[in-house]
Amino acid sequence: MEPLSTRPVVTELRLSAFAAHRGGAFPLGPVTLFAGPSGSGKSSVLRAYEALAALAAGAELAEVFPEPAGCVPEGARGDAQGRRGFRIGCTVSGPAGPVRLDLAVQAEPELRIVGERLTCGDRVLLSTALLDPGRDHVQAAWHTGGVAAVTRAPFPGDLLGTALLPLRVAGRTDGQRQVLAAAEQTVVALRSVFPCDPQPPRMRAPVRPGDGRLLPGCDNLAAVLHRTRHECARRHTRLTSMARAGCAGTVRGVGTEELADGLVRAVIHRSESDGVDCGASTPLGRLGDGELRFLAMALVLLTGPGVLSVDQAAEVPGALQSLTVVADGFDRCLDPGQAAGLAALAASICAEGHLRLVGAVSGDGAFARELEGVAVVDLCRDGTGRESTATTAGGVRRGP
């Protein structure tokens, strides 16, 4: 197994001013679950992470923030020109060391990036600033380390500058190579994100066999099972064990059936102790929402990067990448036993280093607090909307 230090991973997410959050800084481990009452900002944390991931993959600002006013901190007032915005960022650890990315976005009256900074240690590797509001670009300056200390050029105001650096920097000097290493590390870590929210109503119907890459809503769960059940017997056995723990009755196996019209459906095989013939099977479409979500999340965790529908950096070897599953409503529709079983599976899989999980859970996340390798972060809000405490499995950290 590759040492974790060789895999670029996001180790901190910052919501300096975003939605209900002000001054939020959240360490991220292999498995991090955000807990708290409704309205505490759990979904906002995950939305900021997904936004950074999309920008790192080259998405335009308007595509990432279709309703930017909703990202502005509550109660924030505009300046004399009516301008309001928000700020988010992250830290990415990897071979280049800890690299910080901080982004300032103007939401009103016009959506645009007004400032971006990429730093490693005390050195600013990239900085951008909006010098002329009448133009659609920002002025960028990046570290050169040659005869000229920095190189300056205009960057688009609707794209992440860090993602553009590999196309702009030649890599001829030590300084340029440091900039490239930091930018590539940040982009690789951020774009390797799989947002997952299983949708039981869309998982019940038979589907056509496809390429076997699982969609974020797990609509094509049957097609993925059809592909993977013979590819790795060990992981399929673990999936069957999860089904036994999380589904009603006595489960003998999980599989698929090919139908006369060419479609496939996923099925649960049950044993005779249920009063059913040993060869009988139950279509997954008959299961409850909780059982379907439980099986879908277990499949996501067990199949890993090669099966999930995510566009990872093709030029980087898989051994050097770590995919992050972002799951809002990780325990939605699940009973405490199902939720605890999934969290334990996540801890086991993510300890291997090729997969990470960032999720939001209802209540206080008590089902996962005693699990080694799982951090539960409580978002408790006071009257100003700031995080008053952040509690993890390792203790309590006072908020900002």
Salt bridges, closest charged atoms under 4 A:
GLU12 OE1 - ARG14 NH1 2.80
GLU74 OE1 - ARG381 NH2 3.89
ASP79 OD2 - ARG83 NE 2.80
ASP102 OD1 - ARG14 NE 3.14
ASP102 OD2 - ARG100 NH2 3.40
GLU108 OE1 - ARG84 NE 2.90
GLU110 OE1 - ARG112 NH1 3.71
ASP132 OD2 - ARG135 NE 3.49
ASP136 OD1 - HIS137 ND1 3.98
ASP174 OD1 - ARG177 NH2 2.58
ASP197 OD1 - ARG293 NH1 2.98
ASP197 OD1 - ARG332 NH1 2.83
ASP219 OD2 - ARG202 NE 3.55
GLU231 OE2 - ARG227 NE 2.95
GLU257 OE1 - ARG265 NE 3.02
GLU258 OE2 - HIS226 NE2 3.69
ASP289 OD1 - ARG204 NH2 2.39
ASP311 OD2 - ARG191 NH2 3.31
GLU352 OE1 - ARG235 NH2 3.48
GLU352 OE1 - HIS354 ND1 3.78
ASP378 OD2 - ARG369 NH2 2.64
GLU387 OE2 - HIS21 ND1 2.28
